[in-house]
Amino acid sequence: MNAWQITSAGGIDALSATTRPVEQPAHGQILVRARAVSLNYRDLLHVLGYADQDRWPLVPCSDGAGDVVAVGAGVTRFKVGDKVAGTFFQRWVSGNVSPAVMESALGGRQQGMLAEHVILSEEGAVAIPAGWSYAQASTLPCAALTAWHALVTKGRVRAGETVLVLGTGGVSLFALQIAKMHGARVILTSSSDDKLARARAMGADETINYRQFSDWEQRVLELTGGLGVDHVVEVGGAGTFEKSCASARFGGNVWLIGVLTGFESTINPISVLFKSLSVQGIYVGSRDMFDAMNAAFSANELKPVIDREFAFAEAPAAFHYMQAAGHFGKIIVEQM
Ligand SMILES: NC(=O)c1ccc[n+]([C@@H]2O[C@H](COP(=O)([O-])OP(=O)(O)OC[C@H]3O[C@@H](n4cnc5c(N)ncnc54)[C@H](OP(=O)(O)O)[C@@H]3O)[C@@H](O)[C@H]2O)c1
């Protein structure tokens, strides 16, 4: 079968097209013919050589959807012909994240989805929501679930609350949709006026160009009568954390998710103390959360925002496209 693999820290152009044998599923495993993969910023970081070098050659990408084409002994959750999406963590059904769960991340500690055939644990897959395409379903395991985990599972977001969303990448647009689904008011930032207009068309109530207004946290305070927001979906990391804290209300929540601005900085944590903020790290989510999210998305007819689809052979171009950060929503690699 065809697959892409990371073999060095040479970056996107060093991604290598390869062929690998199709494995047969062992006890409790399923063999999936992958049909669509969606890219996450984390996959880009892997391709750039940031992590899990001990697993090279590594098939990248955590998120994919496809057809079950064989099942191992003892499998009861799926049968041949079922349409499934993998779970980011192959061993996180419920409860808290743990070191064992972390070892089961697809496209990181384990071989990922950017291949024609993929072996998954039967516990590490969910049925695709009815009526969803493979491409749509491939957007769910990481970006959607992370936003859901923060705002719903942990955040219990509700009508009347205000949510601050940073940027218009995969996690952020799901956060916008999930917040609106719950009746919350959304303030969204972007570097692009065009993207801000598209976000308003999706329901964003207030928008701020963070390039134009480098003190965007002051704008957030003005838009909330000086009080600040109830939830910040913090995908920026070191470079935005203090501004996110400044944007939150007293007793508000900062959901720490991303590293878009890098990994290191000097952070003054005093506003966390003064404002009694809850700062909670979020790492994707469990299969139980995934099932709850899919039920809610189906009931509310929420569909993901897909920016562009690339052919399997064009996977490096898809990563370059993500790196350029011109996208709005999800980037897909099709594997028909
Ligand atoms: N903890 C977890 O479980 C988890 C799960 C998923 C993702 N993440 C992390 O969350 C982050 C987002 O991931 P993604 O896959 O959604 O990324 P993505 O789709 O590549 O999002 C990129 C977008 O982020 C926005 N952005 C970049 N720098 C920004 C800044 N300084 N302020 C505000 N927005 C900024 C830009 O939006 P505009 O073009 O609109 O400016 C950019 O287009 C990444 O750091 C990723 O590693 C973590």
The ligand as an SDF file (V2000), in Angstrom:
LIG
                    3D

 48 52  0  0  0  0  0  0  0  0999 V2000
   -4.2250   20.5120   22.9920 N   0  0  0  0  0  0  0  0  0  0  0  0
   -4.7850   19.8390   22.0120 C   0  0  0  0  0  0  0  0  0  0  0  0
   -5.3320   18.7690   22.2080 O   0  0  0  0  0  0  0  0  0  0  0  0
   -4.7720   20.3970   20.6430 C   0  0  0  0  0  0  0  0  0  0  0  0
   -5.6250   19.8900   19.6670 C   0  0  0  0  0  0  0  0  0  0  0  0
   -5.6510   20.4920   18.4200 C   0  0  0  0  0  0  0  0  0  0  0  0
   -4.8060   21.5570   18.1680 C   0  0  0  0  0  0  0  0  0  0  0  0
   -3.9690   21.9920   19.1310 N   0  0  0  0  0  0  0  0  0  0  0  0
   -3.1150   23.1500   18.9010 C   0  0  0  0  0  0  0  0  0  0  0  0
   -3.9800   24.2470   18.6840 O   0  0  0  0  0  0  0  0  0  0  0  0
   -3.3780   25.1250   17.7540 C   0  0  0  0  0  0  0  0  0  0  0  0
   -4.3220   25.2880   16.5720 C   0  0  0  0  0  0  0  0  0  0  0  0
   -4.3580   24.0960   15.8590 O   0  0  0  0  0  0  0  0  0  0  0  0
   -5.1380   24.0070   14.4620 P   0  0  0  0  0  0  0  0  0  0  0  0
   -4.9020   22.6390   13.9480 O   0  0  0  0  0  0  0  0  0  0  0  0
   -6.5070   24.5110   14.6470 O   0  0  0  0  0  0  0  0  0  0  0  0
   -4.2640   25.0480   13.6120 O   0  0  0  0  0  0  0  0  0  0  0  0
   -4.5000   25.6870   12.1940 P   0  0  0  0  0  0  0  0  0  0  0  0
   -5.7240   25.1450   11.5590 O   0  0  0  0  0  0  0  0  0  0  0  0
   -3.2290   25.5810   11.4400 O   0  0  0  0  0  0  0  0  0  0  0  0
   -4.7640   27.2220   12.5770 O   0  0  0  0  0  0  0  0  0  0  0  0
   -3.9340   28.2220   12.0940 C   0  0  0  0  0  0  0  0  0  0  0  0
   -4.5740   29.5710   12.3500 C   0  0  0  0  0  0  0  0  0  0  0  0
   -4.3210   30.0180   13.6660 O   0  0  0  0  0  0  0  0  0  0  0  0
   -4.3550   31.4230   13.6850 C   0  0  0  0  0  0  0  0  0  0  0  0
   -3.2330   32.0310   14.4030 N   0  0  0  0  0  0  0  0  0  0  0  0
   -1.9260   31.8990   14.1760 C   0  0  0  0  0  0  0  0  0  0  0  0
   -1.2340   32.6960   15.0090 N   0  0  0  0  0  0  0  0  0  0  0  0
   -2.1460   33.3570   15.7550 C   0  0  0  0  0  0  0  0  0  0  0  0
   -2.0800   34.3360   16.7590 C   0  0  0  0  0  0  0  0  0  0  0  0
   -0.9090   34.8260   17.1810 N   0  0  0  0  0  0  0  0  0  0  0  0
   -3.2240   34.7820   17.3080 N   0  0  0  0  0  0  0  0  0  0  0  0
   -4.4070   34.3050   16.9050 C   0  0  0  0  0  0  0  0  0  0  0  0
   -4.5420   33.3820   15.9340 N   0  0  0  0  0  0  0  0  0  0  0  0
   -3.4160   32.9250   15.3810 C   0  0  0  0  0  0  0  0  0  0  0  0
   -4.3440   31.9170   12.2530 C   0  0  0  0  0  0  0  0  0  0  0  0
   -5.6790   32.3660   11.9950 O   0  0  0  0  0  0  0  0  0  0  0  0
   -5.9310   33.6560   11.0920 P   0  0  0  0  0  0  0  0  0  0  0  0
   -5.4030   33.2920    9.7330 O   0  0  0  0  0  0  0  0  0  0  0  0
   -7.3990   33.8230   11.1340 O   0  0  0  0  0  0  0  0  0  0  0  0
   -5.1890   34.7970   11.7150 O   0  0  0  0  0  0  0  0  0  0  0  0
   -4.0020   30.6460   11.4920 C   0  0  0  0  0  0  0  0  0  0  0  0
   -4.5760   30.6310   10.2080 O   0  0  0  0  0  0  0  0  0  0  0  0
   -2.0290   24.5130   17.3970 C   0  0  0  0  0  0  0  0  0  0  0  0
   -1.0360   25.0600   18.2240 O   0  0  0  0  0  0  0  0  0  0  0  0
   -2.2110   23.0600   17.7170 C   0  0  0  0  0  0  0  0  0  0  0  0
   -0.9940   22.4140   17.9900 O   0  0  0  0  0  0  0  0  0  0  0  0
   -3.9180   21.4280   20.3530 C   0  0  0  0  0  0  0  0  0  0  0  0
  1  2  1  0
  2  3  2  0
  2  4  1  0
  4  5  1  0
  4 48  2  0
  5  6  2  0
  6  7  1  0
  7  8  2  0
  8  9  1  0
  8 48  1  0
  9 10  1  0
  9 46  1  0
 10 11  1  0
 11 12  1  0
 11 44  1  0
 12 13  1  0
 13 14  1  0
 14 15  2  0
 14 16  1  0
 14 17  1  0
 17 18  1  0
 18 19  2  0
 18 20  1  0
 18 21  1  0
 21 22  1  0
 22 23  1  0
 23 24  1  0
 23 42  1  0
 24 25  1  0
 25 26  1  0
 25 36  1  0
 26 27  1  0
 26 35  1  0
 27 28  2  0
 28 29  1  0
 29 30  1  0
 29 35  2  0
 30 31  1  0
 30 32  2  0
 32 33  1  0
 33 34  2  0
 34 35  1  0
 36 37  1  0
 36 42  1  0
 37 38  1  0
 38 39  2  0
 38 40  1  0
 38 41  1  0
 42 43  1  0
 44 45  1  0
 44 46  1  0
 46 47  1  0
M  CHG  2   8   1  16  -1
M  END
$$$$
